[in-house]
Amino acid sequence: MDTFSAGTRDYSCIFIEGEASGEILVCDEGLSFWGGVDPDFGSIIDVHHPNYGELVAGKILMMPTSRGSCSGSGVLLELSLNSLAPAALVFQEHEEVLTLGALVSDRIFGRPIPTISLSPADYEALARSKTASISGHRIKADNLDLELATTRLGDIDLSEADKALLNDEAGPAARVAMEIICLMAAAEGARHLTDVTRGHIDGCILSHSANLIFAEKLADLGAKVSIPTTINAISVDRENWRSQHVPDDFGNRASRLADAYVRMGARPTFTCAPYLLDDAPEFGEVIGWSESNAVIFANTVLGARTPKHPDYLDLFIAMTGRAPASGVYTQEGRVARRVLNVTPPSAPGNHDELFWPLLGWLAGKFSPDHIPLVTGLENLKPSTDDLKSLCAAFGTTSGVPMLHIAGHTPEAHLLPSADADHQSIGIPEFISAWNELNRGDLKIDLVAIGSPHASIDEARRIADLFGDRHCNLSTQLIITIGRDMLQAARSEGIVDRLERAGVRLIPDLCWCSIVEPVFPQDAEGLFTNSGKYAHYAHGLSGRHSRIGSLEDCVEAAISGHAPERLPEWLQS
């Protein structure tokens, strides 16, 4: 089954049964629960979403599919454990992230959240209703009374090793991991599982208590990874948090969360950019990664193969070395089903690197549920960092795990599907994106670089842009960076140069996980070069951000002010 564009079912079924009733909340646009829903109140906090401010708690929540971060499954589990989850989830298209969170809530914690996929006709009928009730595999509403097909383990072809895990021969943790993998495969229409060579764990940020509860529960059950597995950025600078005045309770719990995954055998890389490590995946390699930007970069730029596995499923895959053989694991699942014709600035080179995160954000907006082929950029020369920035921004507005860029990515030669539609993105759309992501104050207190983690090339360039200059006395510039990149920068003398300029470099954390007091408590005006952080900043920190090029970031740190006008390449 094609996981994305062909993911709309022509029949209605229920994945997780249970009892639910309530008011219907229809979201016409997909929602990322991570950065988009407050886990403490159950309200939508994504200011870019049409349903901003509404409550999902207790509602029959309808949306075509989810989007954004793999961490949405953890937010859903936190809501469930706090009795703030939606009463039920209803999708029209294929969805993994929230479905997985609902499965974990049901299978591991005994808190079912009915989860349903409806055909287009049934979805439209339910969306016209005010309330609905679900009992077993039946749903009733003002405009609908429907017996739903049920999803079971079905006829999945399992190896003898898979069957042994299901039979509890490797213990309860491995059994529940294989059960949930098989249930996800059944929900996706996959008939068999595939071997994966490496994993990357995303659910290690202490954005809520559910991640710690889950990880320690699995570790205590004896869970162990069976393939090489890296760990995403965490919530503290693991070795320095005490000197950074992080409260003991938070620092200890964040450390326990990281330690739980290390105890299960994962490598303490603590980076959201594992593709920057020396042993990056190769073209065609079948991997089992989570973390949206990492997944999109791996598929798009490296040509490796991994769906955007939800948090917690990434651990189950790392434990078993097996994943549902669907979506972008298959050749059909990697085909573009939308073509985005981009009109770049008038002359090649007549733009700065801000072009790339804006393009990624727009490409996701224009293709939230279809893998797109982006054309029109064949004469441009994006760097690896440009593509990193594009992929991260794309993941904030799209739910799919990759895109193709004609002339630049290794599978862009694949022909789009015969029914692919075409849409255009030009300068007016770039101006609109710039305005949407520049809602913050012009006075800048904090410049945030490293979402995803900064590369060694970015660290070098920032040092060169500063030269002998220094940050403004009222403005901080903080770079979040992986341990490996930090060590490389230190050995080159880059760290010394940046610190002389007043720049702080912090490992292990990223801007998606920084909280006060490491996030400066008195900072109001934010500036970043990251489309991902510009999108999520308000939901994560309560502050709007502004966005610019890396050079703009340095100048804002020195002057304390953001540029007041559009970049020149958007004024022509």
N, C-alpha and C positions, 0 to 999 in steps of 0.2 A: 504493500500500500504506500502510495506517495503520502508522506506525512503532512505536507503543507497544502498546496493548492488543490489537490484532490482529496483533501482530508474531510470535506463536507460529506456526511453520510446521507444515503438515500433512504435510511431507515432510522428509527429512534431506539436508543438502548440505554440501559443504566449500568454504570460501572461499579458503583458502591451503593448498596441498598441501605435504607434506613427510614425513619419517620421524621417528617418535617412539614411545616406549614408556615406561611407568612406572606408578607407583602412582597411583590415582585419589584426588583430594581433592574432596569434594562440599561446596560452600557453599550452604546452603539460602537464604541471604540474599545479595543482590548486594553487591559489594565495590568501593569506590573505591580504585584503586591509589595515587592521589595522597593522601597523608595516611593511607593504610590499609596500604600495603606498603612495607617498608624496601628502598630500591633497592640498598643495600650488602650485604644478607644474604638478601633474598627471603623475609622472614617477614612475617606479618600483624601490624601494629602498631596497628590501630584497636581500642581497648579496648572500644568499643561493639559490636563484631562478634562473633557466636557462635564464629567460628574463630580468635579472637585467639590469637596465639602460634604458630600452625601455619606450616609452610613451604609456599610455592607453588613454589619453585625445583625444577625437575625433575619436577613433578607433572603429571598430566593433570587440569587444573583445570576443574571444572564449577561453573557457577552459572546461575541463570535468565537474568540479564543483569547488566551492571555498574551502578554508580550513582555519584553524586557528581561529582567534578571532571573537567573536560575534560582536565586535565593527566595523567590516568592513562595516556594513550598515550605520553607522554614517559617515565614511570616504567617502562613495559613495554620501551621501547627501551633504556633504561639497563640494565635487567636482562638484556636480550638481548646487549648489547655486553659485559656482564660475565659471560656464560655462567651467569646465575642466573634466566633466564626459566622460566616453566612449560614443560614439554615440549610441551603443546598446550592450546588453549582450547576449551571446549565450552559452548555456550549453548543455551537452549531458546527464548528470546525474542529479538526484535530487539536488536542491540547494535552500537554504533558506535565507542566510545572505544578499547577494546582491539583491536578489529578493525583500526582505522586504524593503531594502533601496530605491530601485526603486519605490516600491509602495508608500512609504511615500513621496518621491519626487513628484510623480504624484498626489496622492490624497490630500495631505495637502498643497503642495507648487505649484501645477500646472505645474510641469516640468517633463513631461514623458520621461523615458529612455526605449525604446523598449527592452523587455526581452523575450527571446525565448528559448524553449527546443527542440532540434532536435533528431530525431532517429539516430542510428549509421550510417546508409547509407547516410542520408542527412547531418549529421555533417561532415562526411569525404569528401563529395563533396564540401561543403562550405569551408572547411579547405584548399582545393587545389586552391581556388580562391584568387585573389589579392584584389578585392574590392567587395562591396555588397551595395544594397539599400533596404530599408524597407519602405513600405507604407501600412498603415492599417494592414491587416493580410496577406500581401504578401511580400516575400523576393526574390530578384533577384540577381544573381551573375554570374560569368563566367561559372560556372559548375552547376548552380541551378536556377530553376524558380519554386517557390513553393507557393501554397495557404496553409496557416497555419490554423489549427483548433484553435478556440478561447476558452479561459478559463473564465467561468462565475461563479456566485455564485452557480448555478446548484441546485441539489436536496439535499442540506445539510439539515439534520433533525435538526431543531431549536426548543428550548424550547419557551414557551410563554414569559419568561423573555428575551431571546435572541431577539425575535421579537419586544418586547417593546423597547429595545435599538436601534434596526434598525429603528424603527418608531419615533425616536427622543424624546421618552418620558422621557429620563434622560438627555437630553441636547446634544449639538453638539459634545462635546468631546467624550462622551460615544458612540454616533452613529458612528463616524468615527473609533473609536477603534473596534467596533463590525464589521463594514464593512471590515476593513483590516484583522481581524481574519478570517472572512468568505472567503475572497479572498485567503488568504494563505491556508486555508483548501481545497478550490477548486483546487488550484495549486498542493497541495500534494496528491490529490485524496481521501481526507478524506470525509466521508459521514455524520459525526456528530462531535460535540464538546464534550469535557470532562471538568468536574469540577476540579479545582486545589485548593490546600489548602494554598499555600503561594507563594510569589514572591521574586525575587531578581533583582534589577535594575542595569544594567551595564553601560548605556550611560550617566554617570555622571562625566566623565573625560573631562576637557576642552582641549582636544587635537586639537580641531578646533572649530570654532564658531557655526557650525550646531547643536551641542548638546545643546548649550545654547538657540539658536533660537527655536529649537523644544520644549525643556522642558518648556520654558516660554510661548510659544504659547499655549501648552496644559493646563498649569496651569491657564493662563488667560481665557481659555475657560471653566474653572470650573472642570477640571479633578480631580478625587479622586480615590485612590485605594480602593478596596472592600475586600481585603484579607490581612493578615499580610505580610508586604513587607520590606525587608532589602535593604540597599544601598551599592553598591560597593565602593571601594577606590575612592577618588576624587583627585583633582589636587593640593590641598594645605592642609597643616596642619591647619584645620579649625580655631583653636583658637590661633595659634602662628605664622601665616604666616607673619604678619607685623614685628615681631622681627627677622624673618629670611631674611629680606631685599627683599622679593618678591615685584616686582613692583605693585603699587596700582591698575593699570588698570587690570592686570592679576588676582591679588588676589581678587579683587572685583567681577570680572566676574566669576571666579571659585567658589566663595562663593555663588553668585546668582544662579549658576547651582545647587549646592547642596541644597540651600534653596528652589528652585522650586520643587524638589522632596519631600522635607520635607513638603512643603505647600500642596502637593498632598496627604499627609498622610503616606509617607514612613518613616521607622524608621532610624534614623541617625547612623547606625552602621559603615559606611565608611570602610568596609573591603572586600577584594577580596577572603576571606576564610570564608564565612558564616557558613560552616560546622564545624568550630572550636567553634562556639557559643554554649551556654548551651542547646539551644533548636534546635539542629540539626535535620534534617528530619529523619524519621524512615524508615525501610525496607518496600518497597511497597507503600510508600506515593507518591501521585501524586502531583507534584509541578510545578511551572512555573518559572524556573531560567534562567538567562543569565550569562555571564562571563564563558569563555570556561573551565578554570581549575575547577571552582566550579561545573559546570554541569558534567564534566567527573568524578570528585570525588564523587559527589552525586549518580550518576548511578553505577559507578564501585565499590566503596568501601562501600557505605551505602546501596545500593540496592533501593534507591528512584528512581522515574521515572520523567525525564524531558528531552525533546529535548534541543539542544543547541540553545535556542531562540535568534534570532538576537536582537541587540539593537533596541529600540522603540517598537518592538513586546512585549518585557518584560513588558513595561508599560501598553500596551493595555490589556494584560492578567491579570495584577494586578488590572486594573480598572474593568474588567468584571468578573474575576474569572473563565474564560473559555479559552480553547485552542483547536486547531485542534487535534482530536483524531487519531494521526498517529505516525509513527516512533517508538521510544522507549517507548511511552505510551502503545503500544501494546506488547503482548508477542512475537509475530512473529518478531517484530522490534528489539528485544533484542538478537536474535540468532546470534551467531558468523558465519561469512561466510568466514573466513580465519583463518588458524591455523599457529601460529608462533612458531616454535620449537627452543627454545633458549638453547645454550650450555653455561652455566655459567662458571666462573673460576673453575679450576680443583677440588678444595676442598671446601666444604661448609665453609663459613666464610672467604674465601681467597679473600676478596674484601672489599672496603669501600663503604660508601653510595653513592659515585659518580656513582656506577653501576646503580642506579635506574633512575636518570634523563637521562643518556645515553641510557638506555633501552627504556624509554618512547619516546625519540626522534627517536630512530631507529624503534620502533613499529609503530609510526605514518608514518615514511617514507615507511615502508613495507606494511602498510595498510592505505592508505590515504582516502579510501572511503568504506571500509568494517569494520564492527566490528570484531576485532580479538579475538581469544582465545590464550593466551600465555602459553606455556607448558615448562617444564624443570626446573622450579624453585620451585618445591614442597618441596625440602629440605631446602630452604632458609627461613629466618625469617624477612621479612620486617617490619619495624615499620610503624605507621600511617604517620609519616613524610616522610618516604621513598616512600610510596604510593602517598602521596600528591605531592612529587617532580616528580614522574613518570607521574602522571595524567597531571600535568601542562606542562611537556615537550611533552607529547603525543599530546596535543592540538595545539602545534605550527606546527606540520607536518601532522596532520590528520584532516579531516573535520568531523569525526564521534564523537558522544557524549559519548562513553564508550568503554571499553575493558574488557575482562575477563582474570583472571590470575589463572590458575589451582592451587588449594590448598590454595588460599588466598582471593578470592573475593566471595561474597555470591551467585552469580548465575553462577559460573564457571562450575557447574555440568550440565548446559543445553547443550544438544548435539549440535555440530555445524551442519549447514545445510548439506544435503547430497552432495551438489556440492562444498563444501568448499575446497579450495586449501591449500597446505602446503608450507611454506617457512621456511628457516633456518636462524638463526642469531647466529653467533659465535664470537670468539675473534677478527678475522680480521675486522668484521663489527664494533665492539666496538672501535677498534683502529682508524678506519676511522672516526667514530663519534667524538672521542676525538680530532682528528686533525682538523675536521671541526669547532668545537666549541672552539678551542684554537688558534684563529688568533691574539689575542691581544699582547701587549708588555709584556715582562717579568718583567720590572720595574713596580711596582704596586703603583698607587696613591690612588685608591679607591676600597674598598671591599664592594660589594653590597649583602646584605642578606635580604630576605623577599619578594621573588617573586615566589609563592604567599606569603601573609603575614606570618611572623614567628609565630610559636606556642610557648606556654609556655615551652615545652620540649626543643625546639631549643634555646630559650633564656637561660635556665638553662645550657645547654651543652656549649654554647659559654662562659658563665661566668666561668664554670669549666675549659675550655681549656685555658683561659687567666690566671687563678690563680692570682698570684701577678704581672704578666707581663703587659706591656702597648703597645699600638699602636706606631709604628714608627712615628717620628716627621713629616715625609713627606707622611704618609699614613693615610687615614681615613677609618674607618669601620662604615657603617651606616646600621642599621636594620630598615626596615619598618614593622609595626606591627599594628594590629587592636586595637581599644580602649579597648576592654574587656581584651585582652591578656596583654596589657600594664599595665592595672590596677592590674591584677593578678601578673605580674612580679614585680610591685612596692611593693605590699603588702608582697611579699616574700623576699624583699631586693635585688632582682636580678638587678633591675635598678641601684641601688647604686653601686653594684659591677661592672657592665658594664661601668658605667660612670667613675669610678675610673680608668678603663683600657683605657679610651679615646674613648669609643664607644658611638655613638649617636643613640638614638631610636626615630623614628618619626612616629606618628600615622597618620591615615587618608589617607596618600599617599601610593603608592607602586611604585616599580621601573618602572612599565609601565606608570606612570603618573608624575614622578619627572622631573622637568625642572630646568634650571639654574635660580637663584643662589643656590637653595637648592641642586641641583646637582652641586658639586664643579666645578667652571668654569675652573680651571687649571688642572683638573684631565684628564689624558690621558690613563694610564694603568689601566684597570678594571679587577677585579677578582670576581667571584660569584660561589655559589654552585647550582645555578638555571639553568636547561636546558632551561627553558622558556626565562629567561633574556639573557642568552648567545646567544640564537637564535635571539632575537629581538634587542639586544643592539645597534648594528650599525645603524639599521634603526631608532631607537629612539633617540640616542645620538650622532651619527656620530663617535663613538669609537667602535672598536672591543673589545671583552672581552676574558678572559680566564676562565676556569671552573675547579673546584676541589671539594674535600670533605669539610665538615665544618671545620675539623681540618686544611686542607690546607688553608682555608680562614683566620683562626686565625693566622697561621704561616706567611701568606703573609702580614697580617696587621702589624705583629710585625717586620718582616724582611724588608718589602718593596719590596719583590721579589716573583715571582711565581715559583713553581717547574719547572725545565727545562725539565724533562723527563716524560715519561708515568708513571702512577701509577704502582707500582710493580705488581699488579694483572693483568695488561695488558702486562707485559714483559715476562710472562712465556710461 
